[in-house]
Amino acid sequence: MSDAPQSQRAAAFDAWPEAALILDQNGAVIAANEAAEGLFGQGLTRLARSTLKSALPPGAELGVLVDRCMAQFGPVRERNVEIALFGHPGFTADAAATPMADHSILLTLHARSVATGVDRSADPAGLRSVMGLGEMLAHEVKNPLAGIRGAAQLLKSGASAEDIPLAQLIVDETDRIRRLIDRMEALSGDHPPVRSAVNIHQVLDRVRALASNGYADGLALREQYDPSLPPAWGEEDQLIQVFLNLTKNAAEAARARGDGRGEISITTAYRHGVKIRGPDGLAIHGAPLEVRVVDNGVGVPRRLRDHLFEPFVTTKAQGAGLGLALVSKLVAGHGGLIDFESEPGRTVFRVLLPTAPATALKGTVSA
């Protein structure tokens, strides 16, 4: 690899707002970012001369978590882990250990409380860190994206009649990603989506086209739409991103069956009387528009089900665990709700969304 990507990854690691350590196969600290240095103070210097396990009390939760990660070579996450190094005053943190390709371990800590009693979990979903990192890398993404769009336009000019729609799909998707990046740069605060009346079936048709020509190629992809649905009240680009993430996860789960019989279905329905309590815990609004994404894969492991929408929780060995956390944030920003049920052979993700108010429907056509 070139030095540029290496330096970019190092800069991203150091700028990550949460404490992060990299441990070698023996549990020794080989790298720490600025947040970790601030969290551990001078204790980090002592830690670098030994191993994490030797600095912790016998049987400490954090040591067990790292051991589990090394043993199964898969991501492990625990909430409310008590951490005390070298007998110093401890603190509570959500901890995640993720194996890297070189068999080192990335250990991240979202500190919730320290000895002073100060709560450090003002961002319960942990997505502010993600958005901050996205803002930092946005410029690096926009440049190659412009090149992809230009290449697609050139291909379109010389494409056959049957290939022109695929070239246009690439152009449309690069434009959508560019718009999403622009919005991500503005997501340092909790800005609500810019909503309008959206035909949810047009959103799902776009997602289906992308899925069938990409990550779901070779899988059975079925749909069952309620043609009488009214428009949703949302931001089209964000809703496309929500269902892209859900169908991509469904495709990976269905493909993991390994028998060539994987399938995904997308259904829509109107659920009369569905009400959702708002973030303030008081206001209640309707969210009767339902979209279900169903796969016949192996199911979500039971140990992850209570934390599936949290950052860094993933069933994939090399996954970052950010997709469903972002989906949850986007759905909540729309005043909607996402939940799931899973068993071997059937996993259902259900998204409930509000319908567009009557004042927004002037000049629009029902879905």
N, C-alpha and C positions, 0 to 999 in steps of 0.2 A: 504494500500500500504506500501511497505517497505521503509525504510529511504533512501536507495540508489537511487531509481528513483526520490524521492523528492529532494535530494541534487543535482542530475544531472540537474533537471529542474531549480532549483534555480541558479546553476552555469551558465546554458545557458542563463537565463534571465539577469543575471548580466553582462555577457560577450557580450550581443547583442550590436552591434555598434551604433544602433539608440536609441534615448531616448524612454523609455518605463515606463509607470506608471500603477499601478493597483488601481482601485477605487472601494470602496464598494458601496452598493446599495443607500447610501445617497450622493455619490459623493465625499467622503473623500478619500485622498490618503493613501493607506495602504502599498504600496511598490513602490520603484523606483530604477531603475538600475543606474550604474555609469554614463552612457551617459546622463541620465536625470539630475543627480546631477550636471554634468558639464554644461549642458545647462541652467538650472535655477539658479544655484549658491545658494546663501543664501535665495533666494525666495522660495526654496523648503521647507525649515524649516518652514516658515510662512504658506505655503500651507498645510503642514501636520497638522497644528493646526486648519484648517477650512475646507472648501470644495472647489472644483475646481470652481464651479459656483460663489461662493462669492468672489473669487479672480479675476474674469473676469468682464469686463464692461457689463452692461445690454445688452442682445441680442447678445453677442459675438458668433461668428461662432462656436468656439470650444465647448462652452456650449450647443449650439443647437445640434451639432453633437452627443455629449454624451447623451443628452436627447432622441434623436431619437433612438439611439442604445438601451437604456433602455426600451423605449416604445414598440418597435417592436421586441426586443430580437433577433436582427440579426445584422450582421456586417454592418457598415456604414463607408464610406471613402469620404474625400473631399480633393481637391487639393488647394494649395495656400491659406491656412487659416491664417489669421492675428492673432497673439497671443501676448497679452500684459498682464502680471500679475502685480497687485498692482501698476499700472501706470508706471512700468519700461519700458525702450526702448523695443519695440517689435521686432518680427521677423516673417517670413513667413515659413510655413511648410505644407507638405502633412500629413494629420492626418487620422488615422484609429482607430475606436473603435470596439472592438470585445467582445461579451458577453462570459463569462466563465460558466462552469457547475454549479458553486456555486453562480451564479447571480452577481458576480463581473464583472468589465469591464477592459479589457486590452486596454490601450490607447497608441498607438505608433506614434511618430512624426519624420518625415524625414525633418529636418530643411533645408530650402533652402537659407535663408539669415538672418543675424542678424544686429544689429544697426551699426556695423562696416562696413557693406557692403560686407563682405566676403561671397562668394557663397559656400554653403556646399552641392551642389548637383552634384558633379563631376561624380557620378555614376548614370546616369539618370534612369536606370532600377531598381536600388536598389538591384541588385542580388549579389553584392559583400558581403553584409551582410549575405545573405543566404548561399553563398558558405563558408564564414568564419565559420558560425555555423556548416555547414556540415563537414568541416574539423575537427572541435573540437570533433564532435560526431562519426567520422568515426571508430575509434577504438572500440567504444561500439557496432557498428553495425557488424563489421567483426567477432567478436567472436561468436555470435549466428548464423551468416550466415554459418560459418564453421560447426557448429553442424547440421544445417538443411541439408547441402550438404551430410554430412556423413550419416545421417539418411536416406536420399533418396537413397543413394547407397546401403545401407543395404536392404531397401525395394525392390529395383530393383533386387537384387540377388535372392530373394524368390518370386518375383511377377509372376503372370500368364502372358501369352503371350500378352493378351489384355491390361494389366496394365503396362507393361514395358515401352511403350512410354510415359506414364504420369510420371513415376518415372524419366525417362531420361529428361523430360521437366523441372522437378524441379532442377535436377543437372545443366542443361544448364542455367537456369535462375539465380541460385545462382552464377554461374561463371560469368554471364553477370553483375549482380549487383556488384560483387566484383570488376570487371574491372571498372565499373562506379564510384565506391567509390574511387578507386585508382586515377582515373582521376580527381574526385572532389577535392581530396587533392592537386592536382596540379593546380587547377583553381583559385588560388589567383591572378593570372594575366589573361590577355585575350589571352590564348593560343588557336590557331586555331585547329579544329579537324584534326586528322591524316586520311586523305582521301584516298580512293581507289575506284575502280569501284565496285558498289554495285547493286545487283539485287533487285530492290525495291519490287518485288512481293514475293521474299523469306522473306524479312523483314515483309511484310504485312501478309504472311502466318503464321509466328511466332506469330505475334500480334493476329491474329485471333484464333490460337490454345489456347493462354493464355486467351483470352476473353471468348471463348465458354466454357472453363473449369473452369471459375472463375467468374469475375464480370458481364459478359453478359449471364450467364447461364439462360436459359428460355426465352431469347429474340430472335427474328428473326434476324439473322446476314447474310446479303447478300453481294455479291461482284460482281463487273463487271470490269474486267481487260482488258487493251489493250495489247495483247500479243506481239505487235511489239515494245514496249518501249525499248529504249537503256538503258544501266546501268546508275544509278545515280552516282554523284561524291560526296561521303560522307563517314562518319564513321558509320559503321553498328550498333554498340551498341547505339550510340546517336540517330540514326534514329528510332530504335526500341523503345527507350524511348519516343521520340516525339509522335509516333502513339499509344503507350500504353496509354499515358496521354489523348490523344484526344478521343480514343475509350472508355476509362473509364468514361470520362465526358459524352460522348454520351449515354453510358449505363445507367448512373444515371439519365440523363434527360428523356430517354425513359421509364425507370421504374417508374418515377414519374407520368406518366399518370395514373397509378393505375387501368387500365382496361385490363391488360394482352395482349395488342396489340402493345407494344413497339417494335420498330425495328431499326436496324442500317445498313447502307450500306457503303461500301468502294469502290470507283471507281478510276481508273487511266486513264490518257489520255495524249496525247502529244499536247501541244499548240504552234504551229508554231509562231515564231516572238516575243515571250514574252521576254521582256528585263527588267532588274532591275538595278536601280542606286545603286552603292556601298556606303559604309559608308562615304566615302570622299565627296560624293555628285557629283562626276565628272565621275568616271569610270562606264561604263555600261556593263553588261554581260548578257548572256542568261540564263534563268531558265524555260525551256519549259516543264519540267516533272511535271505533276499535279497529286496530290492525294487529293481526297475529302472524308471527313468523315461526313456522314449525319445521323441525328436522327429525329424521329418524336415526340420529347418531347415537353415540354411546352414553350420552347424558352428562350432566354436570356432577363432578365428584361431591359427595355429601359434605366433605370438610370445607368446601369453598362456598357453599350455597348462601350462608349468612353474610358473606362479605363480597359477593360477586361484583357489585357495582362500585367497590372502592378501588382507588388507584393501586396499581402494582399487583393486583390479584389476577392470576391467569392460570389456565389449564395447559398452556403451551410452554414447552421447555425453553424456547427462545423468545417467548412473548414478553412485551413490556407491561401488559396489564393496564392499558390506558383506554382502550376502545370503549368498553362498557361504562367506565367512569364518565367519559365524555358524552356518551349517549344519555346517561342518566341526567347529566347537567343540562343538556339541550332540551330534553323532554320536560324537565322541571321548569326550565325557562319559558316554555310554551304554556305553562299551567296544566301540564298533563301528568301522566303517571305511567311508569313502566314496572312490570313484575314478570315473574316467570314460574314455571313448574317443570320439573324434570324427573325422568326415570329412564333407565336403559331402553333405548329404542324410540323415545319420544321426548323432545324438549320443546316447550312453547314459550316464546317471549310475546307478551301482550303489551301494546302501547295504547293508551287512552288519550285522546286529544279533544280540545274544545272545538266546537263548530263556529264558523264565522257569524258575527252578529248581523242582524238584518240591515243595519246601516252600511255594512261593508259589501252587501250583495247587489247593489245597484249596478246594472250593466254587466253582471257576471252570469254565467250559465251553470246550472246545477251539475254536480259530478255525475 
